[in-house]
Amino acid sequence: MAVILACASCSTGDGSPAAPAESTVPGQARQAPPPAPPGQGPAVTDFRNVRIFDGHSDQLSAPSNVRIKGNRIERISTEALPAESAATVIDGDGRTLMPGLIDNHWHTMFVRPPASQLLTSDVGYLNLLAGAEARDTLMRGFTTVRDLGGPSFGLKQAIDEGVTEGPRIFPSGAMITVTSGHGDFRQPADLPRSPGGPPSRQEEMGGSMVADSPDEVRLRTREQLFRGASQIKLTAGGGVSSPHSPLDVTTFTEPELRAATEAAGNWGTYVTVHAYTPQTIQQAIRAGVTCIEHAHLMDEATAKEMADKKIWLSTQPIPAEMIGAFPPGSDEAAKAREIVDGVDNVYRLARKYKLKTAFGTDILFSPQLAPKQGALLAGLGKWFSPAETLTMATATNAELLALSGKRSPYAGKLGVVEEGALADLLLVDGDPLARLDLVADPERNFTVIMKDGHTYKNTLTP
């Protein structure tokens, strides 16, 4: 249900992003830090007496101690850690330490504004809305998002530099669409379009780019890579939110899709496509895509083909509330209903054919729904065990992010609690492997939120 609307992250010498710093008030978000005094080593945080969900296992570890040094997990031990005079100590008292959550289908710029204002609002205003939502996303325990369409490069840079707070962002930049396709929000007065002519408002904003031939697709793909995209997003079929885009249509031709997969592959990264129907998915697979977004209307034969060819499925438990983001009685609301009705279908097939499945939410135009990000994750308990669900939102999601290769904006391993991994961590008041619903209420149940070794929330230590 994605819609429209470069810069690599600034980093420290070890490849990690510049760090935001600490506040002394428990539970409060941290402000950007002053530079460390010359000669002072990296900050150290010790978690003591925690049970660990490592991102893979179906049970918690024995009581353990974990040392964070700089932005990495330095040591994990069931024994006492060597004393470190400058360490900040957090007594877990048996709570669960787990990886930060990952949302692999997020639209940084499009969560809060109403759809009706998307092409009329000032871009500066949209950035301020997105910045506020980015902070809230982090405070819900989502320490990383894969942005699948929209001008998120500037906000990503500000977060990485510590100017503002938010999750790590793996940006796609503008989604690439066709004339009349999903992501084309132009009006009839904007037609006819001439290749090489002036950009439309949606293109000026960096929300979506129209491409109607293999050469244009190749150009638009390379432009997003030029700007710093970690992966490329195309809208291969019809969508919910776009006014000229019926769900049943297949938009790009196979040669057009292949132009994108070749261009992205030359840069060592991959293409993911918005697709709901069997025909659209099957064509995208033939064109060499790595990942399918959504797929709520796919059939058994398509699911089997995805399994046989090891194609990733990135799908979402689209809630009925999403229908309310569109005017009652509109075509968009009717299309949303069809997708909501397909949620059980896609998860049933994903489980039956053991598809490599990533978790995302794809929340659009709904500041009311965004706070339920964790509740949507917990809702996967209808189809998966708590361990399977949490693995999907941590280690499995991180595997998909890693397919960006050297185009990844962050050096290090995400989605796991293991020595050497990046220190994106949550301390949960309870056992989420026994009570998955704990992730639905992060304000109450996430006592510590850490990203890149810096603590953004800590209700335990004064």
Secondary structure, DSSP 8 states (H G I E B T S, - for coil): ----------B-TTS-B------SSTT----------TT----EEEEEEEEE--SS-SS--SSEEEEEETTEEEEEESS-----TT-EEEE-TT-EEEE-EEEEEE-TTSSSS-GGGTTTS-HHHHHHHHHHHHHHHHHTTEEEEEE-SS--HHHHHHHHTTSS---EEEE--SEEE-TTSTT----GGG-S--TTS---HHHHHTSEEE--SHHHHHHHHHHHHHHT-SSEEEE-B--SS-TT--TT-B-S-HHHHHHHHHHHHHTT--EEEEE-SHHHHHHHHHTT-SEEEE-TT--HHHHHHHHHTT-EEEE----GGGGGGS-TT-HHHHHHHHHHHTHHHHHHHHHHTT--EEE-----S-TTTGGGHHHHHHGGGGTS-HHHHHHIIIIIHHHHHHTTGGG-SS-S--S--STTSB--EEEESS-TTT-GGGGG-HHHHEEEEEETTEEEEESS--
